[in-house]
Amino acid sequence: MNLVFATNNSNKVKEIQTLLPESISILSLKDINCFDDIPETQNTLEGNSEQKADFVKNNFGNDCFADDTGLFIESLNGEPGVYSARYAGKDGNAQANINKVLTKLDGLKNRNAHFKTVICLIINNKKYFFEGRVDGKIISKEKGVDGFGYDPIFVPNDYDITFAEMPLSEKNKISHRAKAVKKLIEFLTQV
């Protein structure tokens, strides 16, 4: 089975491909010659993932899936949330996003946070949604060099290292995206 993953993020493609069985192959947007900047204008993760999947299905005709992920910080009233990728500006600079979070949390005791991923799958002209979540906390300075996004400042519950300090194999056992992808895989193996 071939599915298009509606993302230009090569880190996400790599992370998800390692979770999939050999019977499922992922095509990237580049593989289908999609070089458009797919809009993400909804105010929920569900809405953004659906919007991206609809774009691929409507413009290229492929069965596909798209995800949207947000970091939700309790003491910041859920920020950055759905705006996580562009929290510090529309260019999506990960370092600037981290810096903004750390600045806003400076002096705050409650650093509880969670990552949430929502995947929208369009297959056989039907839509399905899958969700994953991991709880943790935001530390005061970056640690680790692996991963991407907010990984260097997020420590999942029951761990004392950040996602950026974990090998991908360990992160893929517990991450929000891995949990959502596992639900997607379980569904696809029954289709």
C-alpha atoms as an extended CHARMM CRD file, in Angstrom:
* protein
*
       191  EXT
         1         1  MET       CA              0.0000000000        0.0000000000        0.0000000000  PROA      1               0.0000000000
         2         2  ASN       CA              1.2920000000        3.4620000000       -0.9420000000  PROA      2               0.0000000000
         3         3  LEU       CA              0.2060000000        6.5080000000        1.0290000000  PROA      3               0.0000000000
         4         4  VAL       CA              1.2580000000       10.1030000000        0.6520000000  PROA      4               0.0000000000
         5         5  PHE       CA              2.3370000000       11.7630000000        3.8830000000  PROA      5               0.0000000000
         6         6  ALA       CA              1.3700000000       15.4130000000        3.4620000000  PROA      6               0.0000000000
         7         7  THR       CA              4.4830000000       17.0050000000        4.9130000000  PROA      7               0.0000000000
         8         8  ASN       CA              7.6970000000       18.6360000000        3.7590000000  PROA      8               0.0000000000
         9         9  ASN       CA              9.3540000000       17.7900000000        7.0770000000  PROA      9               0.0000000000
        10        10  SER       CA             11.9360000000       15.0950000000        6.2990000000  PROA      10              0.0000000000
        11        11  ASN       CA             12.3940000000       14.4390000000       10.0390000000  PROA      11              0.0000000000
        12        12  LYS       CA              8.7220000000       13.4810000000       10.3580000000  PROA      12              0.0000000000
        13        13  VAL       CA              8.9040000000       11.2260000000        7.2850000000  PROA      13              0.0000000000
        14        14  LYS       CA             11.9710000000        9.4460000000        8.7050000000  PROA      14              0.0000000000
        15        15  GLU       CA             10.3940000000        9.1110000000       12.1510000000  PROA      15              0.0000000000
        16        16  ILE       CA              7.1470000000        7.6420000000       10.8100000000  PROA      16              0.0000000000
        17        17  GLN       CA              8.7400000000        5.3770000000        8.1790000000  PROA      17              0.0000000000
        18        18  THR       CA             10.6420000000        3.5610000000       10.9480000000  PROA      18              0.0000000000
        19        19  LEU       CA              7.3100000000        2.7150000000       12.5930000000  PROA      19              0.0000000000
        20        20  LEU       CA              5.5320000000        1.3230000000        9.5410000000  PROA      20              0.0000000000
        21        21  PRO       CA              5.4570000000       -2.3110000000        8.4360000000  PROA      21              0.0000000000
        22        22  GLU       CA              7.0800000000       -3.1130000000        5.0840000000  PROA      22              0.0000000000
        23        23  SER       CA              3.6360000000       -3.4780000000        3.4940000000  PROA      23              0.0000000000
        24        24  ILE       CA              3.0500000000        0.2710000000        3.8090000000  PROA      24              0.0000000000
        25        25  SER       CA              5.1980000000        2.6870000000        1.8220000000  PROA      25              0.0000000000
        26        26  ILE       CA              5.2040000000        6.4110000000        2.3530000000  PROA      26              0.0000000000
        27        27  LEU       CA              5.5090000000        8.8800000000       -0.4590000000  PROA      27              0.0000000000
        28        28  SER       CA              6.5150000000       12.3950000000        0.4570000000  PROA      28              0.0000000000
        29        29  LEU       CA              5.0580000000       15.5200000000       -1.1250000000  PROA      29              0.0000000000
        30        30  LYS       CA              8.2610000000       15.7840000000       -3.1560000000  PROA      30              0.0000000000
        31        31  ASP       CA              7.6620000000       12.2460000000       -4.4780000000  PROA      31              0.0000000000
        32        32  ILE       CA              4.3370000000       13.3490000000       -6.0070000000  PROA      32              0.0000000000
        33        33  ASN       CA              5.7980000000       16.6590000000       -7.2540000000  PROA      33              0.0000000000
        34        34  CYS       CA              3.8760000000       18.7320000000       -4.7570000000  PROA      34              0.0000000000
        35        35  PHE       CA              5.9300000000       21.7960000000       -3.9530000000  PROA      35              0.0000000000
        36        36  ASP       CA              3.0310000000       23.9520000000       -2.7760000000  PROA      36              0.0000000000
        37        37  ASP       CA              2.9450000000       25.5300000000        0.6450000000  PROA      37              0.0000000000
        38        38  ILE       CA             -0.1160000000       23.6610000000        1.9280000000  PROA      38              0.0000000000
        39        39  PRO       CA             -2.2610000000       25.9670000000        4.0500000000  PROA      39              0.0000000000
        40        40  GLU       CA             -2.7340000000       25.4520000000        7.7770000000  PROA      40              0.0000000000
        41        41  THR       CA             -5.3460000000       28.0590000000        8.6200000000  PROA      41              0.0000000000
        42        42  GLN       CA             -7.5750000000       26.1850000000       11.0590000000  PROA      42              0.0000000000
        43        43  ASN       CA             -7.6330000000       26.8240000000       14.8070000000  PROA      43              0.0000000000
        44        44  THR       CA             -7.4240000000       23.1550000000       15.8380000000  PROA      44              0.0000000000
        45        45  LEU       CA             -4.9660000000       20.3390000000       15.1920000000  PROA      45              0.0000000000
        46        46  GLU       CA             -7.8320000000       18.2860000000       13.7710000000  PROA      46              0.0000000000
        47        47  GLY       CA             -8.7510000000       21.0780000000       11.3730000000  PROA      47              0.0000000000
        48        48  ASN       CA             -5.1920000000       21.5950000000       10.1530000000  PROA      48              0.0000000000
        49        49  SER       CA             -4.5190000000       17.8910000000        9.6030000000  PROA      49              0.0000000000
        50        50  GLU       CA             -7.7890000000       17.5690000000        7.6800000000  PROA      50              0.0000000000
        51        51  GLN       CA             -7.0420000000       20.6780000000        5.6130000000  PROA      51              0.0000000000
        52        52  LYS       CA             -3.6430000000       19.3110000000        4.5700000000  PROA      52              0.0000000000
        53        53  ALA       CA             -4.9890000000       15.8460000000        3.7250000000  PROA      53              0.0000000000
        54        54  ASP       CA             -7.8630000000       17.3880000000        1.7330000000  PROA      54              0.0000000000
        55        55  PHE       CA             -5.3540000000       19.4710000000       -0.2400000000  PROA      55              0.0000000000
        56        56  VAL       CA             -3.3920000000       16.4030000000       -1.3440000000  PROA      56              0.0000000000
        57        57  LYS       CA             -6.4870000000       14.3280000000       -2.1200000000  PROA      57              0.0000000000
        58        58  ASN       CA             -8.2180000000       17.1270000000       -4.0290000000  PROA      58              0.0000000000
        59        59  ASN       CA             -5.1650000000       18.2350000000       -6.0250000000  PROA      59              0.0000000000
        60        60  PHE       CA             -3.2930000000       14.9790000000       -6.5920000000  PROA      60              0.0000000000
        61        61  GLY       CA             -5.9090000000       12.2410000000       -6.0790000000  PROA      61              0.0000000000
        62        62  ASN       CA             -3.7300000000       10.1260000000       -3.7700000000  PROA      62              0.0000000000
        63        63  ASP       CA             -4.8350000000        8.3470000000       -0.6300000000  PROA      63              0.0000000000
        64        64  CYS       CA             -2.9340000000       10.1930000000        2.0450000000  PROA      64              0.0000000000
        65        65  PHE       CA             -2.5500000000       11.2520000000        5.6160000000  PROA      65              0.0000000000
        66        66  ALA       CA             -1.4870000000       14.4530000000        7.2960000000  PROA      66              0.0000000000
        67        67  ASP       CA             -0.6630000000       15.3200000000       10.8450000000  PROA      67              0.0000000000
        68        68  ASP       CA             -0.5880000000       18.3910000000       12.9840000000  PROA      68              0.0000000000
        69        69  THR       CA              1.1490000000       18.5920000000       16.3120000000  PROA      69              0.0000000000
        70        70  GLY       CA              1.1040000000       21.0980000000       19.1020000000  PROA      70              0.0000000000
        71        71  LEU       CA              2.8750000000       21.7080000000       22.3800000000  PROA      71              0.0000000000
        72        72  PHE       CA              0.4070000000       22.7720000000       25.0690000000  PROA      72              0.0000000000
        73        73  ILE       CA              1.8470000000       24.4140000000       28.1960000000  PROA      73              0.0000000000
        74        74  GLU       CA             -0.4180000000       24.6740000000       31.2460000000  PROA      74              0.0000000000
        75        75  SER       CA              0.8880000000       27.9400000000       32.6960000000  PROA      75              0.0000000000
        76        76  LEU       CA              0.7010000000       29.6170000000       29.2540000000  PROA      76              0.0000000000
        77        77  ASN       CA             -2.9970000000       28.7680000000       28.8650000000  PROA      77              0.0000000000
        78        78  GLY       CA             -2.1860000000       26.0580000000       26.3350000000  PROA      78              0.0000000000
        79        79  GLU       CA              0.2550000000       28.0890000000       24.2360000000  PROA      79              0.0000000000
        80        80  PRO       CA              1.7980000000       27.6110000000       21.7650000000  PROA      80              0.0000000000
        81        81  GLY       CA             -0.7950000000       24.9210000000       20.9140000000  PROA      81              0.0000000000
        82        82  VAL       CA             -1.9710000000       24.8810000000       17.3230000000  PROA      82              0.0000000000
        83        83  TYR       CA              0.5310000000       27.6590000000       16.5470000000  PROA      83              0.0000000000
        84        84  SER       CA              3.5600000000       25.6660000000       17.7770000000  PROA      84              0.0000000000
        85        85  ALA       CA              5.4300000000       25.5700000000       14.4510000000  PROA      85              0.0000000000
        86        86  ARG       CA              5.1540000000       29.3260000000       13.9340000000  PROA      86              0.0000000000
        87        87  TYR       CA              5.0220000000       30.5280000000       17.5340000000  PROA      87              0.0000000000
        88        88  ALA       CA              7.8340000000       33.0540000000       17.1260000000  PROA      88              0.0000000000
        89        89  GLY       CA              6.9470000000       34.0550000000       13.5590000000  PROA      89              0.0000000000
        90        90  LYS       CA              5.6670000000       32.7490000000       10.2600000000  PROA      90              0.0000000000
        91        91  ASP       CA              9.0610000000       31.4130000000        9.1340000000  PROA      91              0.0000000000
        92        92  GLY       CA              8.7700000000       28.4800000000       11.5620000000  PROA      92              0.0000000000
        93        93  ASN       CA             12.2060000000       28.9090000000       13.1630000000  PROA      93              0.0000000000
        94        94  ALA       CA             12.5520000000       26.1620000000       15.8040000000  PROA      94              0.0000000000
        95        95  GLN       CA             15.2400000000       27.9620000000       17.8000000000  PROA      95              0.0000000000
        96        96  ALA       CA             13.1990000000       31.1680000000       17.9450000000  PROA      96              0.0000000000
        97        97  ASN       CA             10.1660000000       29.1400000000       19.0640000000  PROA      97              0.0000000000
        98        98  ILE       CA             12.1730000000       27.5260000000       21.8810000000  PROA      98              0.0000000000
        99        99  ASN       CA             13.5440000000       30.8910000000       22.9540000000  PROA      99              0.0000000000
       100       100  LYS       CA             10.0430000000       32.3820000000       23.1040000000  PROA      100             0.0000000000
       101       101  VAL       CA              8.7490000000       29.5120000000       25.2510000000  PROA      101             0.0000000000
       102       102  LEU       CA             11.6900000000       29.7270000000       27.6500000000  PROA      102             0.0000000000
       103       103  THR       CA             11.3100000000       33.4960000000       27.9630000000  PROA      103             0.0000000000
       104       104  LYS       CA              7.5800000000       33.2430000000       28.6760000000  PROA      104             0.0000000000
       105       105  LEU       CA              8.1600000000       30.5130000000       31.2810000000  PROA      105             0.0000000000
       106       106  ASP       CA             10.9770000000       32.3770000000       33.0290000000  PROA      106             0.0000000000
       107       107  GLY       CA             10.1500000000       32.5240000000       36.7410000000  PROA      107             0.0000000000
       108       108  LEU       CA              7.0580000000       30.3040000000       36.4810000000  PROA      108             0.0000000000
       109       109  LYS       CA              6.9550000000       27.1860000000       38.6600000000  PROA      109             0.0000000000
       110       110  ASN       CA              4.3310000000       25.2430000000       36.7030000000  PROA      110             0.0000000000
       111       111  ARG       CA              6.1340000000       23.8560000000       33.6710000000  PROA      111             0.0000000000
       112       112  ASN       CA              3.6890000000       21.0320000000       32.9310000000  PROA      112             0.0000000000
       113       113  ALA       CA              3.0590000000       20.5010000000       29.2470000000  PROA      113             0.0000000000
       114       114  HSD       CA              1.9290000000       17.9380000000       26.7290000000  PROA      114             0.0000000000
       115       115  PHE       CA              2.4530000000       17.2340000000       23.0690000000  PROA      115             0.0000000000
       116       116  LYS       CA             -0.5650000000       16.1940000000       21.0290000000  PROA      116             0.0000000000
       117       117  THR       CA             -0.6170000000       14.8760000000       17.4650000000  PROA      117             0.0000000000
       118       118  VAL       CA             -3.7170000000       14.4260000000       15.3200000000  PROA      118             0.0000000000
       119       119  ILE       CA             -3.5350000000       12.4620000000       12.0690000000  PROA      119             0.0000000000
       120       120  CYS       CA             -6.1880000000       12.7030000000        9.3620000000  PROA      120             0.0000000000
       121       121  LEU       CA             -6.2250000000        9.7500000000        6.9640000000  PROA      121             0.0000000000
       122       122  ILE       CA             -8.1080000000        9.8250000000        3.6780000000  PROA      122             0.0000000000
       123       123  ILE       CA             -8.4050000000        6.3680000000        2.1680000000  PROA      123             0.0000000000
       124       124  ASN       CA            -11.0470000000        5.0510000000       -0.2220000000  PROA      124             0.0000000000
       125       125  ASN       CA            -12.6270000000        8.5260000000       -0.0910000000  PROA      125             0.0000000000
       126       126  LYS       CA            -13.3290000000        8.2840000000        3.6580000000  PROA      126             0.0000000000
       127       127  LYS       CA            -11.7240000000       10.2390000000        6.5130000000  PROA      127             0.0000000000
       128       128  TYR       CA            -10.4350000000        8.8540000000        9.7820000000  PROA      128             0.0000000000
       129       129  PHE       CA             -8.7150000000       10.5920000000       12.7010000000  PROA      129             0.0000000000
       130       130  PHE       CA             -6.0860000000        9.2510000000       15.1170000000  PROA      130             0.0000000000
       131       131  GLU       CA             -4.6610000000       11.0170000000       18.1620000000  PROA      131             0.0000000000
       132       132  GLY       CA             -1.6020000000       10.6260000000       20.3570000000  PROA      132             0.0000000000
       133       133  ARG       CA             -0.5120000000       12.4980000000       23.4720000000  PROA      133             0.0000000000
       134       134  VAL       CA              2.4780000000       12.5090000000       25.8040000000  PROA      134             0.0000000000
       135       135  ASP       CA              2.6600000000       14.4620000000       29.0530000000  PROA      135             0.0000000000
       136       136  GLY       CA              5.7870000000       15.9870000000       30.5050000000  PROA      136             0.0000000000
       137       137  LYS       CA              7.4200000000       19.2510000000       31.4770000000  PROA      137             0.0000000000
       138       138  ILE       CA              9.4670000000       22.0470000000       29.9690000000  PROA      138             0.0000000000
       139       139  ILE       CA             12.9760000000       22.4050000000       31.3560000000  PROA      139             0.0000000000
       140       140  SER       CA             14.7550000000       25.7510000000       31.7170000000  PROA      140             0.0000000000
       141       141  LYS       CA             17.5470000000       25.1800000000       29.1720000000  PROA      141             0.0000000000
       142       142  GLU       CA             18.0670000000       23.0460000000       26.1040000000  PROA      142             0.0000000000
       143       143  LYS       CA             19.5780000000       19.5750000000       26.3450000000  PROA      143             0.0000000000
       144       144  GLY       CA             20.3750000000       17.1410000000       23.5500000000  PROA      144             0.0000000000
       145       145  VAL       CA             20.9970000000       17.4080000000       19.8270000000  PROA      145             0.0000000000
       146       146  ASP       CA             18.6460000000       14.8490000000       18.2940000000  PROA      146             0.0000000000
       147       147  GLY       CA             15.0380000000       15.3020000000       17.3270000000  PROA      147             0.0000000000
       148       148  PHE       CA             13.5150000000       18.5590000000       16.1510000000  PROA      148             0.0000000000
       149       149  GLY       CA             11.1710000000       21.3300000000       17.2000000000  PROA      149             0.0000000000
       150       150  TYR       CA             10.7540000000       21.6110000000       20.9720000000  PROA      150             0.0000000000
       151       151  ASP       CA             12.4760000000       18.2600000000       21.6680000000  PROA      151             0.0000000000
       152       152  PRO       CA             15.4930000000       19.8570000000       23.4620000000  PROA      152             0.0000000000
       153       153  ILE       CA             13.2850000000       21.3930000000       26.1840000000  PROA      153             0.0000000000
       154       154  PHE       CA             10.6250000000       18.6810000000       26.6700000000  PROA      154             0.0000000000
       155       155  VAL       CA             11.0950000000       15.9130000000       29.2410000000  PROA      155             0.0000000000
       156       156  PRO       CA              8.3410000000       13.2630000000       29.1520000000  PROA      156             0.0000000000
       157       157  ASN       CA              6.8880000000       12.0470000000       32.4440000000  PROA      157             0.0000000000
       158       158  ASP       CA              8.8240000000        9.1710000000       34.0470000000  PROA      158             0.0000000000
       159       159  TYR       CA             12.0320000000       10.2360000000       32.2380000000  PROA      159             0.0000000000
       160       160  ASP       CA             14.9230000000       12.4810000000       33.2240000000  PROA      160             0.0000000000
       161       161  ILE       CA             16.1080000000       13.2410000000       29.6810000000  PROA      161             0.0000000000
       162       162  THR       CA             14.6200000000       15.3080000000       26.8770000000  PROA      162             0.0000000000
       163       163  PHE       CA             13.3130000000       13.9420000000       23.6010000000  PROA      163             0.0000000000
       164       164  ALA       CA             16.4650000000       15.4390000000       22.0310000000  PROA      164             0.0000000000
       165       165  GLU       CA             18.6580000000       13.2890000000       24.2770000000  PROA      165             0.0000000000
       166       166  MET       CA             16.8330000000       10.0590000000       23.3930000000  PROA      166             0.0000000000
       167       167  PRO       CA             17.6950000000        7.7650000000       20.5390000000  PROA      167             0.0000000000
       168       168  LEU       CA             14.9140000000        7.7680000000       17.9340000000  PROA      168             0.0000000000
       169       169  SER       CA             14.1340000000        4.1480000000       18.7980000000  PROA      169             0.0000000000
       170       170  GLU       CA             13.3200000000        5.1760000000       22.3940000000  PROA      170             0.0000000000
       171       171  LYS       CA             11.3630000000        8.2850000000       21.4100000000  PROA      171             0.0000000000
       172       172  ASN       CA              9.2970000000        6.1840000000       18.9940000000  PROA      172             0.0000000000
       173       173  LYS       CA              8.1120000000        4.0140000000       21.8830000000  PROA      173             0.0000000000
       174       174  ILE       CA              6.5140000000        6.8830000000       23.8000000000  PROA      174             0.0000000000
       175       175  SER       CA              6.0490000000        9.9880000000       21.6550000000  PROA      175             0.0000000000
       176       176  HSD       CA              2.7480000000       11.6140000000       20.7830000000  PROA      176             0.0000000000
       177       177  ARG       CA              3.3580000000       11.0710000000       17.0620000000  PROA      177             0.0000000000
       178       178  ALA       CA              4.3080000000        7.4250000000       17.6190000000  PROA      178             0.0000000000
       179       179  LYS       CA              1.0880000000        6.8280000000       19.5640000000  PROA      179             0.0000000000
       180       180  ALA       CA             -1.0240000000        8.3700000000       16.8040000000  PROA      180             0.0000000000
       181       181  VAL       CA              0.8880000000        6.4780000000       14.1030000000  PROA      181             0.0000000000
       182       182  LYS       CA              0.4270000000        3.1770000000       15.9600000000  PROA      182             0.0000000000
       183       183  LYS       CA             -3.3310000000        3.7560000000       15.8990000000  PROA      183             0.0000000000
       184       184  LEU       CA             -3.0750000000        4.5730000000       12.1670000000  PROA      184             0.0000000000
       185       185  ILE       CA             -1.0940000000        1.3750000000       11.5140000000  PROA      185             0.0000000000
       186       186  GLU       CA             -3.5440000000       -0.7680000000       13.4690000000  PROA      186             0.0000000000
       187       187  PHE       CA             -6.3420000000        0.6490000000       11.3330000000  PROA      187             0.0000000000
       188       188  LEU       CA             -4.4710000000        0.2210000000        8.0290000000  PROA      188             0.0000000000
       189       189  THR       CA             -3.6030000000       -3.4150000000        8.7190000000  PROA      189             0.0000000000
       190       190  GLN       CA             -7.3150000000       -4.1310000000        9.0410000000  PROA      190             0.0000000000
       191       191  VAL       CA             -8.3810000000       -2.3110000000        5.8280000000  PROA      191             0.0000000000
